[in-house]
Amino acid sequence: METINPFAIYDTLFVGNKLQRYIGDFNSSEVQLFCYFSCLLSLYEGNPTSFWGYKFIKNDLGVPLSTEVYTALDCLLVNNELEKADNYYKITSEGKSKCEVLSEFGRFENRNKYLEASCESLLALPIGYIRNSINSEPIVRAANNSTVRTLVDEENGAIALLYEQFELLKEAIDTNDSDLFVPAVTWLKYLQLPKDVNQDAL
């Protein structure tokens, strides 16, 4: 029997709830995308890779995913906290209630701002743009040029490139603002710059 990761359960509920509000029904790859983006935003604020509570790997297409998130989706379906039709999910009233209750627990509350900022980037950018940007970030890009499968790991040398980008980002914007929406959207746009402008993309 697969182990149920409580952080993956909460993140899946939170992200699913936001996606449903912003884009309607959502699929598993969209949940994976915003869970991964949220994890990266936690690194932006200086949290260790272990803070997120579960790991991400790249699939055969080079896209980041977490097996714990897939397990969470299945678990939430069994508990009637999600509904599924034609590979698309909807949060049920039970799921929304559970997310609201869990959000007040300290162990989950301290990750809300990362989940919130990643999902709210949809207010400024289309989901396809966000996906392309995340697939261009240093860790994913390096993994697609190597045999490395585990992504957010301190032993992954590419994470140093990510930290470098984040330091440049902090210098360019007001770091006294606790709202991560501006850094999140600014970074996504930076990742889409032409290679002759974004030197890290070379």
Secondary structure, 3 states (H helix, E strand, C coil): CCCCCHHHHHHHHHHHHHHHHHHCCECHHHHHHHHHHHHHHHHHCCCCHHHHCCCCEECCCCCEECHHHHHHHHHHHHCCCEEEECCEEEECHHHHHHHHHHCCCHHHHCCHHHHHHHHHHHHCCCHHHHHHHHCCCHHHHHHCCCCCCECCCCCCCCHHHHHHHHHHHHHHCCCCCCCCHHHHHHHHHHCCCCCCCCHHHC
